[in-house]
Amino acid sequence: MSFTNNIVANHEISLTHIDVSSLSPKYRKINLITSCVFTLLVMLIPCFLKLEWFFVMPTGYHDSFYWILLAIAILGLWDFIYHFIADPKKGYALREHDLHFQTGLIFRKHISQPILRIQHIEIKRGPIERKAGLATLQVFSAGGAHHTFYIPGLEHETAIKLRSFILDHTDLTLDE
């Protein structure tokens, strides 16, 4: 067998033909709820300080109290809007020879990992993910101690199927 390494023309290079599968709608819902809850919890801190139960706050704090709450609310709203718009744009695709993940709202990021280069793959589930029936698939490539990328917001059954498929096909060669 002879090895060839032909040049690919620029007009033939495209990632737009990859049909990605969307993440679970539960993932977006969890992110939106988490954003709201976290914002409210952070807003409780200045409110608690305003009560002055344990120590007296400076006069300047009382003057800027509402501005602090407004700043926290704006940051929380920004996070909520980001997840509302960006989460549906995330997706993954399992192809014959690679696993692909895309993310990003303003700056789009496309990651493709050849199945032959995947050394290890893990399924991670936090308490909120377990309750929602979701999982995060972490993909590790050879030569790195950290994961190459992860795919959040997968249904747990889907994550198990993806992991099994990848582990069954890591012994593929390009000759087949």
LINPE-V117266 format. One record per backbone hydrogen bond with DSSP energy under -0.5 kcal/mol. CO is the residue of the C=O (numbers start at 0). NH is the residue of the N-H. E is the energy in kcal/mol with one decimal. If there is no record, write none. Layout:
co:CO nh:NH e:E
co:CO nh:NH e:E
This chain:
co:6 nh:8 e:-0.5
co:8 nh:11 e:-1.6
co:9 nh:12 e:-1.2
co:11 nh:13 e:-0.5
co:14 nh:17 e:-1.3
co:16 nh:18 e:-0.6
co:17 nh:19 e:-0.9
co:20 nh:91 e:-2.2
co:23 nh:26 e:-1.2
co:23 nh:27 e:-0.9
co:24 nh:28 e:-1.9
co:25 nh:29 e:-2.7
co:26 nh:30 e:-2.2
co:27 nh:31 e:-2.4
co:28 nh:32 e:-2.4
co:29 nh:33 e:-2.9
co:30 nh:34 e:-2.2
co:31 nh:35 e:-2.0
co:32 nh:36 e:-2.8
co:33 nh:37 e:-2.7
co:34 nh:38 e:-2.0
co:35 nh:39 e:-2.4
co:36 nh:40 e:-2.5
co:37 nh:41 e:-2.4
co:38 nh:42 e:-2.0
co:39 nh:43 e:-1.2
co:40 nh:44 e:-0.7
co:41 nh:44 e:-0.7
co:41 nh:45 e:-0.7
co:42 nh:46 e:-1.2
co:43 nh:47 e:-2.8
co:44 nh:48 e:-2.2
co:45 nh:49 e:-1.8
co:46 nh:50 e:-1.0
co:47 nh:50 e:-0.5
co:47 nh:51 e:-0.5
co:48 nh:51 e:-0.8
co:57 nh:60 e:-1.0
co:57 nh:61 e:-1.1
co:58 nh:62 e:-1.6
co:59 nh:63 e:-1.6
co:60 nh:64 e:-0.6
co:63 nh:67 e:-2.2
co:64 nh:68 e:-2.2
co:65 nh:69 e:-2.3
co:66 nh:70 e:-2.4
co:67 nh:71 e:-2.3
co:68 nh:72 e:-2.5
co:69 nh:73 e:-2.5
co:70 nh:74 e:-2.2
co:71 nh:75 e:-2.5
co:72 nh:76 e:-2.5
co:73 nh:77 e:-2.5
co:74 nh:78 e:-2.2
co:75 nh:79 e:-2.3
co:76 nh:80 e:-2.8
co:77 nh:81 e:-2.4
co:78 nh:82 e:-2.3
co:79 nh:83 e:-2.3
co:80 nh:84 e:-2.1
co:81 nh:85 e:-3.5
co:82 nh:86 e:-1.4
co:85 nh:88 e:-1.3
co:85 nh:89 e:-0.6
co:86 nh:89 e:-1.2
co:89 nh:22 e:-0.8
co:90 nh:101 e:-2.7
co:91 nh:20 e:-4.1
co:92 nh:94 e:-0.7
co:92 nh:99 e:-3.1
co:96 nh:114 e:-2.4
co:96 nh:115 e:-0.5
co:97 nh:94 e:-3.0
co:98 nh:112 e:-2.9
co:99 nh:92 e:-2.4
co:100 nh:110 e:-3.1
co:101 nh:90 e:-1.9
co:102 nh:108 e:-3.2
co:105 nh:107 e:-0.8
co:108 nh:102 e:-2.3
co:110 nh:100 e:-2.8
co:112 nh:98 e:-2.5
co:113 nh:116 e:-1.2
co:114 nh:117 e:-1.1
co:116 nh:118 e:-0.6
co:116 nh:141 e:-1.5
co:119 nh:139 e:-3.0
co:121 nh:123 e:-0.5
co:121 nh:137 e:-2.9
co:123 nh:135 e:-2.8
co:125 nh:129 e:-2.8
co:126 nh:130 e:-2.0
co:127 nh:131 e:-1.8
co:128 nh:132 e:-1.0
co:128 nh:133 e:-3.0
co:129 nh:132 e:-0.7
co:132 nh:155 e:-2.5
co:134 nh:153 e:-2.2
co:135 nh:123 e:-3.1
co:135 nh:137 e:-0.6
co:136 nh:150 e:-2.6
co:137 nh:121 e:-2.5
co:138 nh:147 e:-2.7
co:138 nh:148 e:-1.3
co:139 nh:118 e:-2.3
co:139 nh:119 e:-1.6
co:140 nh:143 e:-1.2
co:148 nh:138 e:-2.8
co:149 nh:151 e:-0.6
co:150 nh:136 e:-2.3
co:152 nh:23 e:-2.8
co:153 nh:134 e:-2.2
co:154 nh:158 e:-2.5
co:155 nh:159 e:-2.1
co:156 nh:160 e:-2.3
co:157 nh:161 e:-2.8
co:158 nh:162 e:-2.5
co:159 nh:163 e:-2.5
co:160 nh:164 e:-2.6
co:161 nh:165 e:-2.7
co:162 nh:166 e:-2.6
co:163 nh:167 e:-2.2
co:164 nh:168 e:-1.2
co:166 nh:169 e:-0.5
co:168 nh:171 e:-1.2
co:172 nh:175 e:-1.0
